[in-house]
Amino acid sequence: MSEIIDEVTTEEIAQHYTAMGYSVALINGIIAGEIMVDETAEIKQDCVDRNVKHLEIMLTRTYWTDEDMTAVNSAITAGQGYTA
């Protein structure tokens, strides 16, 4: 089944990579106290956890080529250590 999932176009890969960037920015922004500042700790934690999970899932895709995953890996690590 993963073969079917991983059959994506170049444009779709670019869209997935862009979406990962949004998750990275969201995780980093919450941790820095710049995003969702008026939300409860529970809501912030849930958001970080969901976005970390998204990034972890996306890293398992086999269609990546030369995309730089440095920021993605850093956000995963930061998000895993985050406690609201």
N, C-alpha and C positions, 0 to 999 in steps of 0.2 A: 504493500500500500504506500509506503514512503516514496516509491518510485513515481507514483502518480502525483503525489503532493509536490515533489521536487521538480516536476516538469513545468517550469515557469519561464516567462519571457525576460529579456534583459530589462524591459521597462518595469515589470513586476518586481524583479530583484531590487531595482533602484527604489521602488516604492517601499518595499520591506525595510531596506537599509535606512531610508528617511524616517520611517516610523520608529525604528530602533533609536534613531537620534532624538526623536521626541521623548521617548522613554528615558534616555540618558539625561536629557535636560531636565525632565520632571524630577527624577530621582535626585540629581545634584541640586536642583533648586529647592526642593523640600529640605534636604539635609542642611543646606546653607541658610535656611530660614528666609528665603526670598520668594517662595511660592507657597500658596495655601496657608498663609500665616494666620488667618483667622479660623482655620479648621481645628477640630479636636485632635488630640494625639492619636486617637484610635483611627480616625479617617486618614490622617497622614501616614500612619503605619500601614494601613490597608493599601493605600495607593502605592507606597514604595514597594511593598511585598508583591503586589500584582504586576508592577512594572519590572521588577527583578525577575519574576517568573517568566514574563513575556520575553525578556532578553535571553534568559537561559534556554527557553524553547527555540528561539530563533537561531541561536548559535549551533543547534544540532542540525540545522538544514544543510543539505549537501550541495546546494547550488551556489554557495559563495565562491568567489574567485580571488580577487586581490583586494577586497574591501578591508580597510583598517579597522580592526575590532578592539583596538587599545582602549578607547573611551568606553566601549560597551563592557569590556572586562573590568575596568575600573569602577564603573557604575554598579555592576553586579556586586563587586567586593564591598563597596561603600554601602550599598543598600542592604546587604546581608548583615552588616555590622550596625545598622541604624536601629535605634530604639527611640521612638517619639516620646 
